[in-house]
Amino acid sequence: MERNDPPRIALVTGASRGLGAAMAEILAKTHHVVAVARTTGALEELDDRIQAAGGGATLAPMDITNMQAMAQLCRSIHDRWGGVALWVHAAVHAAPLAPASHLAEGDWAKSIACNVTATGGLIPFLAPLLGEQGQAIFFDDPRAGEKFFGAYGATKAAQIALARSWQAETLRIGPKVHVLSPNPMATATRARFFPGEDRALLAHPRDEALRLLTLL
């Protein structure tokens, strides 16, 4: 009797909507996807689409800022599958646009917790699961210094700085760390930032996910 090879695991953090969901759907054709997001309903809709296309997913409805929960998830992945082939980090807190002098304390705290602190915690959790052969993907969105983008721009820049440091440190030893730059997409996040924009001119998240994955 032939032995079945274990599935290749793709962990997608921020998998409920937008680029994260599109990445999860595409990766489910070649990987078993572990989909992480706070919104249970959106994860279930993602799972329906993945199953309809013949793929498989494990849903993890949790907040990435809960480090205890994320540590347990990573431990469970290790115990069940042994590791992760690919980590796609699409989770982000997009605080409302506001002058730097009017930043809301709650939005600032959430931006730091999700965009910076969680990333700094997840990299040590995921590095052993990825090993030398795995790959990690981060998405740049350079808004630092733009007016009204104080909370988002500063914390997203800090997230990418962490990713680039990890990228430089693992260049020879792995895992392979990618920092990709998506084109403007018709997502809910962008609609909040640019409400009057003509969305017909923007890329669809699925098309952009396909393009970005070819860069690997």
N, C-alpha and C positions, 0 to 999 in steps of 0.2 A: 504494500500500500504506500502510495506517495505521501510524503510529509508536506503539509501545507506551510508555505512560508508565512511568517507573521506579517501583518499589514504595515505598510509605511504610514507613519503618523504625522499629520500636519496639525499643529496647534494654531488656532486663529483667535487672538484676543481682540475683541471689538468686532464680533462676527455677525451682529444682528442686522446691520443695515449698511448701505453705501459700499465703499470699496472692500471692507472686511467681509461682508456677506458675499459679494461677487467673487472674491478670492476663495472663500470657502466652497462655493458651488463648483468652481472650476477645479480646485484641488481634489474635490471628492471623486473625480473621475479616476484619479491615480493614487489617492491616499485615503485612509480613514481619518476623517476630520474630527478634531476635538474643538468644538465651537464654544467660546466663552463670551458672554455679554450679560448685562443686567436685566434685559427685557426678555422675559420668558416667552411671551407670545410671539415676538419676532424670531426667536430661536426656533420655536416650533414650526413657524412658517418656512424658515430656512431648511429645517429637517425634512419637511414635506417635499420641498423642491429637490433636495438631494436624493431622497428615496425615489421620487418619480423618475429621476434620471439614472437610477440603478446604483447609486452610491450609498455610503453609510456614514453616519455621524454619531458622535456622543455629545450630548448637550450638557453644558456646564453653566447654568444660570447663576452667575456670581459677579461680585464687584471686584475688579482687579486691585482696588486699593485695600482690600481685606487680605493682608499678607498671610494670615494664618490659613485662610481658605485656599489661597493660591499655593501655599506650600503643601497643603494636603492634596490638592489636585495634582501637582507635579509628582508627589510621592505615589499617588495612585497610578499615574501614567507609567512611572518606572516599574511598579510592581506588576502591572498588567501587560505592558508592551516592551519594557526595557529601555525605551528612549523615544526620541522625536527626530524625524528626518528634517522637518521644516517648521519654523516658528514665524508666523506673520503677525506683527504687532500693529494693529490698526486702531486700537482703542485711543480715544483722545477726549478731553473735556474742552469743548469750545465755549468759552465764556462769552456773554454778550459784549458787543463792542461798547467801549466807554472810554472817556478821557482818563489818563493815568491818575489824575487828581480826584477821580470819582469812582475808583475801583471798589466794588462791593467786597466786603471781607469774605463772605461765603464763597463767591465766585473765585476769588484769589486763592483761597484755601483749597477748593476743589481742583483748580487748575494745577497747583503744585502737587497735590496728592496723586492725581491721575497721570499727569503728563511727565512728572519728574520722579517723585518718590516711588511710585509703583514700578516704573521702568527700572530704576536703580535696584529695586528688590527682585524683579523678575529675571534680570540678566544672570545673577548668581544662581537662581533656581533652575534656569533653562540651560545654562552652559554645560552641566554634567549630562543632561538628557540629550543634548545635541552632539556631544562628543567632538571628535575631529572631523567627521564627515558631514555633519548637519549644516543647515543653512538658516540664517535669521534675516528677516526683512523688516526694515523700518521705512517710513514714508516722510520725506522732508516737505515742509510747507513754510518757506522762509518769510515770516511776517514780522520778525523782530525789528523794532524801530519804526514800524508804520504807525501812523496816528490811529488811535482808538483800538489798536490791537495789543495793548500792553500786556494783559494777562495771558492771552493765547500766544502771542508772539514770543514773549520771554520764556514761557514754560515749554513751548514746542522747541525752541532753540536749545534749551537745556537738555531736553530729551534726545535730540539729534546729536548734541555734543557727547553725551554718554555713548550713543551708538557708534559714533566715529572713533571714540577712544577704544571701544571694544573691537572695532574693525581693525584698527592699527595694531592692537595687541595680539590679534589672532591671525594675522595675515599669513604667517608661515605654518602655524600649528592647527588652525581650525578652531571652532567652526567658521564657515564662510559667512561674513556679515555684509549685508547689502543695505545701502541707503539709497532708495529710489525716489524719483521726483515725478509724481503723477501730474498729468495735464489737468486743467480745470474741469471738474466733473459736476454733473447735475445731481448733487447730493443735498440732503436736508441741512447739513452743516453749512455748505456754501450758500444755500438759500437764506439762512439766518444772517450771514455776513453781507450778502449782496442781494437784497430782496427784490430790486428792480431789474435784475439782470435777465437778458434773454436766454433762457435755458436751452433753447434749440441750438445755440452755438456751442454748448458744452458737451464734453465727452460723456458717454454712458459709462457708469462704473464697470459693467461687465467688459466692455470693449477695452477700457483702460487696464483692467486686471489682466486680460489676455496679453496686452502689449507689454506690461511690466514683467509678467512671468517669462516672456520670451527673452528678457534681458539676463535671466539666470543661466 
